[in-house]
Structures are given as C-alpha cells and as structure tokens.
Amino acid sequence: MASSGDPDSEPQRHTPNFHKIDERAEKTRDRLRNKLHTRQRENSCNAGSPPTSPRRSQPSSPTAAENGFGRGGGKRRLRNSCNQEPEPHLGNHQPNSKDSLEVKRIKDILSSIQKPQVHKVEARSVKVSWSPPPLCMNGSGDPGHNHIDQSHFSYELVMSDKGKDGNFKVVYSGEKRECSLTDLRPGSEYHISVYALNDNIKGMTSEVCSFRTLTAAPETPAAPKLSNRTKNSLALKWMSPLDNGSKITCFILEWDEGKKGNGFREVYSGPQKIYKATKLTHSTCYTFRLAAQNEVGKSDFSPEVYCHTSGSPPPTPEPPKLVRATTTSLQLHWTKPAGADVEAFTLEMEDEDTGYGFQPVYNGDDLTYTHKRLRRNSSYYFRLCASNSEGRSGWSEKVSFTTNPDKPGVPSRPQLKGRLHAQHFKISWDPPRDTGGIDISKYLLEMASGKDGPYEVVYAGSNLEHTCDNLVPGGMYKLRVACVGAGGQSQYSESYSITTLPVTPGQCHPPKLCGKPKANSLQIKWALPDYDGGSPPTEYLVDMVMDDCTSLEVYKGPEMECTIINLLPGRTYAFRVKAFNRVGGGPVSEPSVFTTGAGPPDAPAEPLLTCKSPTAALVSWQTPAGNGAEVVEYRLEWSCVDGTFSQLYTGQSNSYEVKGLSPASYYYFRVQAVNSAGVGPFSPVATCQTPASSPSAVTTFQVVPDETPENPASSLHLEWDEPCSNGEDILGYNIDIGLEGRLVAVEMPVTDFLLEGLLPDTTYRLRIQAVNRIGAGPFSATIKAKTKPLPPNPPKLECVQCGHSSLKLRWTDGTKNSDTKATEYTLQMEDTRTLRFVSIYAGTNTNFKVNRLSEQTPYNFRILAMNDAGEGPFSPIYQFITQKAPPPAMKAPKVQEVTDRTCKAVWMEVPAMRRDPILYQLQMAQGRDARYQEVYKGPETAFALENLEPDTEYHLRVCSVRQCQDDPAPLIGPYSPGVTFHTRSREHVVMETPRPVQEQPIERKELSDEQLVAIVLASFTLLAIFIAFIIQYFI
C-alpha cells in the first residue's frame, strides 16, 4: 500500500515501532507518568538524567504493497494502544529540571493533536487530513509557547487493517497535513491514527479513526483447468477469485464451439465451480474463458484455455517438401493432416553411403526442420509420420533431396607459356584442387592494363590456356582467372603481372638552345620522342657535326638537357640527338645550328720560378691568347704544403717577386688572365723548393726538475723543443751558460741535457742555439736558473741515558751555515739478526729514546740529515751498550711459628738471571719507628729469628740481590712491602696473624704489542662473523 501527500517534496522519515494497544498498556502509561513527575520534583535543584526510554529500532520508509499489506522493512507494529504515551527522546545530553519541564510542555502540546479526518472514500483509495496540535490548551495563553513554530512540526500516520488491536504500520511521514492512501482492498475496514514530532520530541498518538472502503467487482479469475476428457466431452473446474467485499453470485463460462475466429458464446452461468461439456466432436480443439460476478458487477474474463477432445491416430501425412538446400543442409517443410489431432511429427533420414537405413533426425510439433552437417552434392532419403495420444500414423512416401554443390576452389595463378613478344603472349593455368563436388563448366580470364586499370574478361571457356594479342609493346598487364561450376563462381586467383617486350623509340625533335650562348659552352635541351616504343627512354645521345661531316659524341646520359663545354668562342656548331630505351636507340633528330659568344682568355703557360735566396723567389709568366679581347689583368695564387691556394698578386705585370719564404720548403704557384669577357682558367701549377739554411731559433727552453739527480747542487736538467731544421737535419746544440767565451756543446740531436760542473747555489743565464750542416741558428731567449745548495753534514750522535732495556740518544746539528741547516733527521739501528740498518726514527727532533732492548747488549746506530738540497751522508757508526737489569721486586715475606722468643720468615724464590746467582737480604725493625737492620743475607728462602723480645711488635722486609759474575758490585733489587707481627707474651700465648704495614697499589702491567695485535684480530674476526650472519639471515 502506497501513501502520497506531496510526492515531489515530501521527504521520507524514519519512524519508531509500536506495540498493541490495550487497557493494561494504559495503566502502565499512567504509572510511568506519575513516577517521572515524582523524580523530577525530587531533582528540581540538581542536574540529573531523566529515565531512559527503551531503545527504538531504526524504521525505514513506507513501501507500497498490494491491497494495503506492506512487505519488507516498511511494516511497523504499535507497542501500546492508540492513547499510549510515546517514549520520550531527549538526545544524548543530561537535562536539568528546567529542560525537563520544557520538554514536558512540548510533549503535552504534541499529544493534543486531534484524530485524522477521512475524505473521498473509494473502493481502493481514500484521502486523509489532520489539524496541527493547538499551542494553547483549555483557553489559557502561555507566553512560553511563543517560540514554538507549528511549521516545523512533522507527522507520522499509522494504519491497521486487522482491527484496533491489530498491527499498526507507518504509511506516511512528513510535514504535510494530508495524504492519499492508495492500493487499498475494496470492502475492508481500516483504522488510522496520527502523532506529531518536533525536534526529536514525539507526542502521543491521536484517537483512532475507522473507515471502510467501498465494494467492487470481483478480481479476474484464473483460467479454468481440464479435469477429464473423452471423445465427445470435456470436464472443467476452476477456483473462486477474491470477491472485493461483495459475495460472488455466479460464474460465467464461455467457449468458441470449436470454431476458431467465430467469437465466444456463453455455455454456463451459475454458482458451481465445475462444468462438463458434452456432445462434442472428437479430435477437436475448444477454447474456454471464465468470469465472476457479484452485486457490484462482473470481473474481466480469465486467459483463454485450449482443450482437445480425444480421437483416433492421425492419418498418414504428405511427404516433406524441400524449402531450401545448401551445400551442407536441407530445410524441409510439411503440412498437418486436415482435421487431425497431431501432437508430434517424426522425421527419418536414410544415407545410402552409411548403410544404416532410416534413422530419426527430428521429433516435435514444428512443421519445419533444417538438417545440417551434410555432405555437399549428395542425395538423402526422407519420410514422415504423425502421432498423438491415440497412436502414430503410417510413414509417408520416401522422397529424395540432394544438397547443392559447393563453389569450386581458387584456380592457380596464371603463368606465361612460351616466349614473350611485343604484342602478344600465351597464358596458362591449372584447375583448382577442390572442384566443389562437380566438374568445372568454364574459366573466366580477366586482364587489366596498367597498375590501376579495370579488369575486363578476355576469355571464357573450358580451356586451360589463352593467347592474348593486339597488345601495346612495353605495356604492363595484370591477369587473374576464376572458374565457374554448378555451385557458383569461385574467387579470383592471385593476379599475375606481365610486361610485353618494348621496341626502339621514335625520332626525337631537334634540340633547342637554353639560355644565352656563352663563349666556350652551349646549353641545349630537347623533348621526349613522340613514341617511346613501350619502354621509357633511359638515356640520350648528343653528337656534334664537324665540318668534315664527321660526328663527335658530346653527351650521353638520362637528362633531357646538357651543357656542351670546351667550345671555341664565336664558332658555329651543329648538334643532333637520339633517344635510347632498354631495347636500343632510335633514329637521330634533325641537326640544330648554334653560335658561341666571346670568351675569357686562355690559360697562361706554366709560370717560370727563380729562387733568389732561401727566403725569396721571382715568378714570371707569358701572355696567353685573349679569345677576341685584350688581357687587362693577371691574378697570381700560391699554396704551401696543405694544397689551399690563396691570392698573392693582382695586376698587369708579367712577373712578381715573392719574399718571406721559409727555407727548404715547397711552394706552388698558378696564374690566370682576365679580359672583358671574364676570367680565364688557371695555368698549370708551377712548383719550386727554396734552398736550405741554418736552423731556426729554439722557442721553448726551460729547466725541469730531475727525479734522480746524482749531484743536484752542481747540475741543471735542461729541456727544449726541437726547432725547424730548415731543410737540413739538426746535428747538435750550443748552450751558453753566461760565462764569457764558454759554450757547452751538445753533439747529439736531443731535446734534453744534464748540465753538470756548476757551482752550488749559483744563478746562471742560459740560452741555446741549434746547429746543422749549414751553420748555427740564432740563440733562443735567455732564461735564469739557480743550482741547489749542498745537503747538510751528519750530526754527532751521543747517548745521554742508558738503561737495561732502553737507550736515550741525542744529536746536535753540525752545520753552522743557515743555508745548509738540516730540517729533518733519519736515525737507523742495525738489526742484530740480519745485520742491516733499519730506520727507527725520521723527524725534526734532536733526541729519541729506543725502548724494548735487551740487557747488557751492544747496539750500532747511524744518522743522516736532510734539507731542501737533499739527503746528506750517513754519520760514522756509533755503538752503545745497555746495562744489566736489577732483580725484580719481591712479595712480602710470611711469618710462621711465632713464639715469645722465636719465629720463622719465609719468602718466594727469584729465578737466576743469566746464570747470575740470586741472594736474599732480610731486614728487621723492632717497633713502629725503628730503623731496619740486616738480619740475614744468603741464598736461602727461609730464616729462623731468635732472641726476640716477648710481646713486641716487629717489622720484616726482604729484597733480592743479583751477584754478577763479571762485576764484583752486586745489583740490589727493591725491597718488598713490610710485614708486621707480634711475639707472644708469657702470660697469654696468643698467636697474632701477621699483617702488612701498608697496602701497596698493584702495578698494572701494560699489554705487549703481540697481545694488542691478537686482541684486534680477534675483534675483527668476530665482527666479520656477525656481518656474515646478518647478510645470510636478512638478505
């Protein structure tokens, strides 16, 4: 059921659900209202939350349904009676007492809405309207209601078709105050109610308004069904349709009396739902239709139903007929036996090639069938029978139909047969491989002239060859062939292109002069011959007719114009032309006569060259023929080795002297004459070579540093670029070092030289000249060069501190001159195993301490000094000997077996050092501040002390003494830490645990180089393993 207010502007709104309306719900509503008012009065001074309402499901917009019943989400139920108070909806905030009173006033206004009014009640629609709730109730004007706008109210209309206690559903939601309800059931009672909403506040539903729709004619009944049949009777039955509020009084059944197109006639009218038609004709089709009628009117007729009476099997049908035949299918058609009840036809086919006899190919009620997938140009036999529920007819006569033959295939491409001629040729072709199942009736040969000419049939027949004549020599033709059979014409074959043989071209027109004639050339042109012989001209031959009637070929080429050169000025010449194609040449044209004009002078003879010196030459020439005009100017050009000529002289003289030449160089000269007609050609090139001379000056002369100088303080390494030899090889060089009359000769053609025998730290002015067989060349520019100072002398080396494992060396600078003062020193020590000196220090300090030496061992040293001049010589070898090592420090002795008068001191043994015996010296002190006195000296590691004082404090310490065999003076090591003990008293024999006098800090030993290297290698190994693991795991 659909509702409509303003269909263009009415929005759809979600509406809440409702429950049934009854008296119990009315009591519950009153009880809840009293509790709400009581709680609001208790919380009037405090902010609080109103009682929450049950959750409402989200409604959906109303959906149209037939006869007033909604489907899907449009159906909603009322939870309370029509007078039940709607659930309050106050949003998510917590209102105070003032807000709660305002909401209550608005709800009271919304709940005062009156029940809707019903207008224009019809059978399937009704119009409903309602009034907005009044703002003032009971005639009292409340100024607090002035801010409420009735135009902002929205309304929801609910309806029930099951009585007042039935399920109510929303049929309209919007701001309009009227709507039209359609799709209602005729003669049905409906109940409607409305409620208003404003800003999510909903009022109570209005009173229920009831109405009943008008009655209508019954619905269209369903078609009657056949329940039983015989040869002369049909039994029908049907169902009663909806009565639409008025009871059906009768049913009307009509039929066509078995005569199609004759209209319907009433055969039954009454309240029964069954009918049996008798006295019918067997095997006849009857058409029936049904209508229902009540007090309002008659319904529409039901759909027509076709019923057949029983009968005998159908008669033998006519044989099928051929409608259309193709190469792979046959379309057959047959007719239904007249007056026979036929339910199906069976078509069988026989293929004699298979030998299986007739096989069914179709079974159905159609009168047309197309059998596909047949062989082309093949015969097939068919027969037909009809059947119904009573049985099957006999087979029709056997008929034969043949499929069409197929179009033949494409024949082969035409080919030339025999020799090709200028005006005819013979063409042959092969038949197609696929003839389409039947013999070829004829072939069609088409020919086209040129590349884009249309094809025309030149032969139609059964032969496989044809002679094409009356052709144009050298013409291009395209041929294609197709074959025709009973199945149609095939496609054309690939085209075959052929060109007839050409002939020689015709006579050319006489040549014509192109442009103004020149003194020594004529430009002529000619046109194509009128007939090219079937092949375009490929080249032309132009010959010149001499005075003795002989001809001279002057041009042969593909162009249609040429320039004839090397003619004499003012002469008359005759020319004729002949065209050639790929066959040969045609006849020559008529001669054309032309006269040349005046020309420039001839080329002079080769110039005469005379070398006056290595840098000067005289060029002279003779006057050439003027060719009808006097020579007014000569132009002389020259060139060097690169071959590019440039103008050297312009004038009327017949000679010119060239200066500034290079010795032993080749020069090339040529000359040309000029008259009023133009510039003549150049003379033959004359060549001359200037005589050789002394070398040129050296351009680049410099001092370069020597990487491995033997004596840098007295030598200079010079370098220069080789100058021009001027025709003779350079034999050597002379170097002037700035001293009067002293030249250093370099007798080889080199470009560098080590100048030795110079004074250290001296500035020289140097210049160089090259020498060849002719003489010495000029000196180069002068350069200044300074020799290096002498390297410093070695310093004196001395040992300032000698230990058993180290030597501290010091040296002093032995050079007093500040220019040769050393800036760096290199100290070397002799390796005791390889007996080679190894550098142990290089730097600017004047002292160095050598560590990690062996005791009482001689070591050899030498030193050298260096500065900017280089390294000086090594000093003499110095030898220094390390001292003997004293014995190591000992641990504190231990005191054992302490009594009142005796005790025993025990200490650790020290191993012997280089076979020197070790003695021990034990000292004891009585009291805290007493001095130590020696009580024992010897090789033993224990000593018993006697004659001690009872109850007395004693201190003991011990040291080791190295007794050197080659030195009477012993080496005494450091004393151990002291140990304190008390002797026992005579009254109390108490053993006191000895304790050290003071705590000595433990000396932390430094790691050796081997230990450091081992730690570093272990660290790198672990890091490499970790990186490899990371790469293997993550990559």
ZADRENVO-496676 format. One record per residue (C-alpha): residue in three letters; x, y, z. Coordinates in steps of 0.5 Angstrom, whole numbers, plus 500, padded with zeros to 3 digits. Each point is the difference from the previous one (the first is absolute). Layout:
BEGIN
ALAXYZ
...
***
This chain:
BEGIN
MET500500500
ALA503507498
SER499506503
SER500507497
GLY500507503
ASP504505495
PRO504495496
ASP505505497
SER502503507
GLU498495506
PRO506497503
GLN500493503
ARG502500507
HIS502494505
THR494498505
PRO500496506
ASN497494502
PHE493499504
HIS497494504
LYS493498500
ILE495505504
ASP496497506
GLU498502507
ARG506497503
ALA504505496
GLU496506502
LYS501498507
THR508499499
ARG500507497
ASP497504506
ARG504496505
LEU506502496
ARG498507499
ASN499501508
LYS507497501
LEU503505495
HIS497506504
THR502498507
ARG507499497
GLN500507497
ARG498503506
GLU505497505
ASN506502495
SER497507498
CYS506503503
ASN505496498
ALA502498493
GLY498493498
SER499495495
PRO492498498
PRO498493500
THR503497494
SER495497495
PRO500493496
ARG505500494
ARG496501494
SER502497493
GLN501504494
PRO494500496
SER500500492
SER496504495
PRO493497499
THR500495494
ALA494499495
ALA496494501
GLU494497496
ASN493500504
GLY503504506
PHE505495502
GLY508502501
ARG506496498
GLY507500503
GLY502506504
GLY494504499
LYS496496505
ARG500503507
ARG496498507
LEU497504505
ARG502498507
ASN495504504
SER493502499
CYS498506496
ASN499504506
GLN507498503
GLU505505501
PRO506500495
GLU507498503
PRO504507501
HIS506501496
LEU504505503
GLY507499497
ASN507499503
HIS500505505
GLN498500507
PRO495506501
ASN498503507
SER494502503
LYS498506495
ASP502496494
SER495494502
LEU494505502
GLU501503493
VAL500493496
LYS494498504
ARG496506498
ILE502499493
LYS498493500
ASP494502503
ILE498504494
LEU502495495
SER496495504
SER494505499
ILE499498493
GLN493498497
LYS499494497
PRO500500492
GLN494501495
VAL498496494
HIS498502494
LYS498498493
VAL500492502
GLU500496494
ALA501492498
ARG508501500
SER502507503
VAL498505505
LYS502507502
VAL502501507
SER502507503
TRP501503507
SER501506504
PRO506502504
PRO500500507
PRO498506504
LEU505505503
CYS495502506
MET496495503
ASN494501504
GLY500507498
SER506502504
GLY505504497
ASP507498502
PRO505505497
GLY506495501
HIS497497494
ASN501505495
HIS507498498
ILE496493497
ASP499500493
GLN495496497
SER503500493
HIS506496503
PHE495494502
SER501493497
TYR494495500
GLU500492499
LEU494497498
VAL499493502
MET494495498
SER498493501
ASP496495496
LYS499495506
GLY495504505
LYS502505505
ASP504494504
GLY504499493
ASN507501498
PHE501508498
LYS505502495
VAL502507497
VAL497501494
TYR502508500
SER506504503
GLY501507498
GLU498508502
LYS494500495
ARG493499504
GLU496496495
CYS502494495
SER496495496
LEU500493501
THR500495494
ASP500493499
LEU495498505
ARG496494500
PRO492501498
GLY495499505
SER505500506
GLU501503507
TYR506505501
HIS502503507
ILE504506500
SER504505505
VAL505505499
TYR505503505
ALA505507500
LEU507501501
ASN504506501
ASP508500501
ASN500492502
ILE495501505
LYS494496498
GLY493501502
MET494494502
THR496497494
SER493503499
GLU494497500
VAL499494495
CYS495502494
SER497494497
PHE497500493
ARG498494495
THR502500492
LEU494499495
THR499493497
ALA502499493
ALA499495494
PRO504493502
GLU507499497
THR502497494
PRO499492501
ALA506495498
ALA499496493
PRO496494501
LYS503493500
LEU499494497
SER498494504
ASN498495496
ARG498499492
THR497495495
LYS499500493
ASN493504501
SER501503507
LEU505505504
ALA499501507
LEU503506503
LYS501503507
TRP502507503
MET502504506
SER496506503
PRO504506500
LEU499506505
ASP493503501
ASN503507502
GLY494501505
SER494497497
LYS499493499
ILE500496493
THR493499498
CYS502496494
PHE506498495
ILE499501492
LEU504495496
GLU500501492
TRP503496494
ASP501500493
GLU496494498
GLY507497497
LYS499505494
LYS506505501
GLY499507498
ASN493499501
GLY499504506
PHE498498507
ARG493497503
GLU498499507
VAL500493502
TYR499500507
SER497505506
GLY500498507
PRO503500507
GLN503493498
LYS508499499
ILE500494495
TYR496499494
LYS500495495
ALA499501492
THR497494497
LYS498498492
LEU507503498
THR503498494
HIS506495500
SER507503499
THR498507500
CYS503506504
TYR495504504
THR502507503
PHE497502507
ARG501506505
LEU497502506
ALA497506504
ALA497501507
GLN494505502
ASN497503507
GLU495505501
VAL505506498
GLY502497493
LYS504495496
SER507499500
ASP504499494
PHE501494496
SER506495502
PRO505498495
GLU498495495
VAL501493500
TYR500495495
CYS497493501
HIS500494495
THR495494500
SER503493499
GLY500497493
SER504495495
PRO507500498
PRO502505495
PRO500498492
THR506499496
PRO503507499
GLU502502493
PRO508499499
PRO504506502
LYS502505495
LEU507504498
VAL500507502
ARG507502499
ALA506496499
THR507502501
THR507496500
THR499498507
SER493500502
LEU493498498
GLN494504502
LEU493496500
HIS493502501
TRP494496501
THR493501501
LYS495498505
PRO495495498
ALA493503499
GLY495500506
ALA505495504
ASP503501507
VAL507500500
GLU505500506
ALA506499496
PHE504498494
THR506495499
LEU504501494
GLU505495498
MET506500495
GLU504495496
ASP507501498
GLU502494495
ASP507501501
THR500498507
GLY495494499
TYR497501507
GLY493501497
PHE495505502
GLN502504507
PRO496505503
VAL502507500
TYR494504503
ASN494499504
GLY496506502
ASP494504498
ASP503505496
LEU499500492
THR507502498
TYR506497501
THR507501498
HIS505494500
LYS508503500
ARG506497499
LEU499496494
ARG505499494
ARG500504494
ASN496498494
SER498493503
SER493497500
TYR496499506
TYR493496501
PHE495503505
ARG493497503
LEU495503505
CYS495497505
ALA495504504
SER498498507
ASN495502506
SER498497507
GLU496495496
GLY506497496
ARG504501494
SER498501492
GLY504496495
TRP506502496
SER500505494
GLU503498494
LYS507500499
VAL503507497
SER507501498
PHE503507500
THR507502498
THR505505503
ASN503506496
PRO507499497
ASP505505503
LYS503505497
PRO507498497
GLY506502503
VAL505505497
PRO504498494
SER507501500
ARG504507498
PRO500501492
GLN507499497
LEU504501494
LYS500495495
GLY505500495
ARG504506498
LEU498508501
HIS499504494
ALA499507499
GLN493500498
HIS497493502
PHE502495506
LYS496493502
ILE498499507
SER498493503
TRP497498507
ASP499494504
PRO493498502
PRO498500508
ARG501495504
ASP493500503
THR495500494
GLY494501505
GLY498493499
ILE498501493
ASP504501493
ILE502507498
SER496503495
LYS504505498
TYR506505501
LEU500508501
LEU506503498
GLU501508501
MET505505498
ALA501507503
SER505505496
GLY505504505
LYS500500507
ASP493502502
GLY496499493
PRO494496501
TYR499492499
GLU497498493
VAL498493498
VAL504498494
TYR499492500
ALA494496503
GLY501493498
SER502493503
ASN507500497
LEU506501505
GLU504505495
HIS498506496
THR504505496
CYS500507501
ASP501504494
ASN500507497
LEU504503506
VAL504506501
PRO507499499
GLY503501507
GLY493500503
MET499498507
TYR494495501
LYS497496506
LEU497494499
ARG495495505
VAL496494499
ALA494498503
CYS496493499
VAL492499500
GLY496494502
ALA493498502
GLY502502507
GLY501507497
GLN507504498
SER506500504
GLN504505503
TYR505503495
SER507498500
GLU506504502
SER502505495
TYR506499495
SER503506498
ILE504500493
THR503505495
THR501499493
LEU506501496
PRO502507498
VAL502503494
THR505505498
PRO498507501
GLY498505494
GLN504506498
CYS501506504
HIS498507499
PRO506505498
PRO504502506
LYS499508502
LEU504505504
CYS499501507
GLY502507502
LYS505505497
PRO506496497
LYS507501503
ALA507501498
ASN502493501
SER494496502
LEU492499497
GLN495497504
ILE494497496
LYS494496501
TRP495495497
ALA494497500
LEU497493501
PRO499496494
ASP493499497
TYR500493501
ASP505496506
GLY499493497
GLY497497506
SER505502505
PRO502507502
PRO507503498
THR505498504
GLU506505497
TYR501505495
LEU506500495
VAL502507497
ASP505501495
MET503506496
VAL501500493
MET507502498
ASP502504493
ASP502494497
CYS493496501
THR503496506
SER497500507
LEU502500507
GLU496498506
VAL500506505
TYR495497505
LYS497493502
GLY495500506
PRO493499502
GLU499508501
MET496504494
GLU505506500
CYS507500500
THR506506500
ILE505499495
ILE507503502
ASN507501497
LEU497503494
LEU504506497
PRO497507500
GLY496503494
ARG499493497
THR494497496
TYR499492503
ALA494495497
PHE497496505
ARG495494500
VAL497495505
LYS498493500
ALA496496506
PHE501493503
ASN496495504
ARG502494502
VAL499497493
GLY504504497
GLY501507496
GLY495503495
PRO502505494
VAL503506501
SER497507500
GLU501506495
PRO506504502
SER500507503
VAL505505499
PHE502505506
THR506505500
THR504501506
GLY502507503
ALA506504502
GLY504496506
PRO505502505
PRO508499498
ASP503493500
ALA504497506
PRO507503500
ALA506495499
GLU503498507
PRO504505504
LEU507501500
LEU503500507
THR507502502
CYS503500507
LYS504506502
SER501498507
PRO497495506
THR495505501
ALA499503493
ALA497498493
LEU499503494
VAL493498496
SER499502492
TRP495497495
GLN499502493
THR493503497
PRO495495498
ALA495500494
GLY495505501
ASN494497496
GLY498506497
ALA501505506
GLU506503503
VAL503498506
VAL499505505
GLU503497507
TYR503494503
ARG499496506
LEU505496504
GLU499495505
TRP504496504
SER500494505
CYS504496505
VAL500493502
ASP493500502
GLY497501493
THR496506501
PHE501506495
SER500507502
GLN500506496
LEU507503500
TYR501506495
THR495503495
GLY502505495
GLN502501492
SER507498501
ASN503493498
SER505499506
TYR500500507
GLU505499506
VAL498496506
LYS503502507
GLY500497507
LEU500493498
SER502494504
PRO507497498
ALA500493497
SER492500499
TYR496498494
TYR495506497
TYR495499495
PHE498506495
ARG495501495
VAL497506496
GLN494502496
ALA499505495
VAL494505500
ASN496503494
SER494504499
ALA496493498
GLY502497507
VAL506497504
GLY504494496
PRO502494503
PHE506499504
SER506498498
PRO504493501
VAL503500507
ALA507502501
THR504497506
CYS506503503
GLN504498506
THR504505504
PRO508498502
ALA501498507
SER503505505
SER502499508
PRO495498505
SER495505503
ALA500502507
VAL498496506
THR493502502
THR499496506
PHE506500505
GLN500498508
VAL503497506
VAL496494502
PRO501496507
ASP504494500
GLU497494503
THR506496502
PRO506505500
GLU507498501
ASN502507503
PRO494505500
ALA505505503
SER504500493
SER496499495
LEU494502496
HIS495496496
LEU498504493
GLU494498495
TRP498504494
ASP496499494
GLU503498493
PRO500506495
CYS499500493
SER506497496
ASN499504494
GLY502494495
GLU506497504
ASP500496506
ILE502502506
LEU507498503
GLY500503507
TYR499506504
ASN505505504
ILE498502507
ASP502507502
ILE501500508
GLY501507500
LEU508500501
GLU504504495
GLY502495494
ARG497494504
LEU495496496
VAL498493501
ALA499496494
VAL495494500
GLU502496494
MET494496499
PRO493502498
VAL497499506
THR495504504
ASP502500507
PHE507500503
LEU503500507
LEU505506501
GLU505498505
GLY506503503
LEU496506503
LEU501504507
PRO495498505
ASP495505502
THR502505494
THR496503495
TYR501500492
ARG498503494
LEU498495495
ARG499500492
ILE500494495
GLN501500492
ALA499494495
VAL506498495
ASN499497494
ARG505499494
ILE499507497
GLY501503507
ALA498502506
GLY493503501
PRO498506505
PHE500500507
SER494499504
ALA497505505
THR504500507
ILE498496506
LYS502501507
ALA502493504
LYS503499507
THR503494503
LYS498497506
PRO504501507
LEU505494502
PRO496495505
PRO502500508
ASN505496503
PRO498495505
PRO499502507
LYS504497506
LEU497494504
GLU500499508
CYS497496505
VAL497504506
GLN496495504
CYS502492500
GLY495495503
HIS500493500
SER494500495
SER501507496
LEU505505498
LYS498507499
LEU504503494
ARG501508499
TRP504503494
THR502507498
ASP500504493
GLY507500498
THR499505494
LYS501508502
ASN497503493
SER493501501
ASP499498492
THR502493501
LYS497499507
ALA496494501
THR493500500
GLU499492501
TYR504494503
THR500493499
LEU502495505
GLN502493499
MET502494504
GLU503494498
ASP496493500
THR504495505
ARG497494495
THR500503493
LEU506505502
ARG496505496
PHE499507502
VAL492502501
SER497507500
ILE498500507
TYR498508500
ALA499505495
GLY498507502
THR503507502
ASN501499508
THR507499502
ASN499494505
PHE497494500
LYS499494505
VAL501493498
ASN496495504
ARG499492501
LEU507499499
SER504494503
GLU504501507
GLN508501499
THR500499492
PRO503505496
TYR496503494
ASN503504494
PHE497507498
ARG501505494
ILE496506498
LEU500505494
ALA497507499
MET496503494
ASN497506498
ASP497503493
ALA507499497
GLY499492501
GLU503495505
GLY507501503
PRO505494501
PHE499495506
SER504501506
PRO505495503
ILE497494504
TYR499501507
GLN500494505
PHE496501507
ILE499494505
THR494499504
GLN501499508
LYS499494504
ALA493499503
PRO499500507
PRO496494503
PRO492501501
ALA496503506
MET498494505
LYS494499503
ALA499501508
PRO503494504
LYS496496504
VAL501499508
GLN499493502
GLU501496507
VAL499506504
THR502499508
ASP502505505
ARG507500498
THR501497493
CYS496500493
LYS502498493
ALA500504494
VAL498497493
TRP500504493
MET500498493
GLU506498496
VAL502504494
PRO503496494
ALA507501498
MET501506495
ARG505498494
ARG504495504
ASP501505506
PRO498497507
ILE495504504
LEU501501507
TYR495503505
GLN501505505
LEU495500506
GLN499506505
MET496501506
ALA498506504
GLN497500508
GLY495505501
ARG496504495
ASP505506499
ALA506496501
ARG505499494
TYR501494496
GLN506496501
GLU503494496
VAL499493504
TYR501495494
LYS504500493
GLY500494496
PRO497495495
GLU495497505
THR493502499
ALA498499508
PHE504502506
ALA498499508
LEU501506504
GLU502499507
ASN501504507
LEU493504498
GLU497504506
PRO493498502
ASP494503499
THR504505495
GLU498503493
TYR505498494
HIS500502493
LEU503496495
ARG502501492
VAL504497495
CYS504501493
SER504496495
VAL507501498
ARG503499494
GLN507497500
CYS503502494
GLN506495498
ASP504505495
ASP499506505
PRO501500508
ALA495505501
PRO493497501
LEU494502498
ILE494501505
GLY493500499
PRO495504503
TYR497498507
SER494496501
PRO494503504
GLY501499507
VAL496495505
THR499501507
PHE499495505
HIS500500508
THR503495504
ARG496496505
SER500502508
ARG502496505
GLU493500504
HIS496500493
VAL503496495
VAL496502494
MET501500493
GLU500506496
THR498500493
PRO506504496
ARG497506496
PRO504504495
VAL502507502
GLN497504494
GLU496498494
GLN504501494
PRO496501494
ILE500494495
GLU504503494
ARG496498494
LYS504498494
GLU500502493
LEU498496494
SER505498496
ASP500501492
GLU498493499
GLN495500505
LEU497506497
VAL500497493
ALA497494502
ILE494504503
VAL499504494
LEU500494495
ALA495496505
SER495506500
PHE500501492
THR499492499
LEU494501505
LEU498506496
ALA500496493
ILE497494503
PHE494505503
ILE499503493
ALA500494496
PHE495497505
ILE496506499
ILE500500492
GLN499493500
TYR494501504
PHE497506497
ILE502500493
***
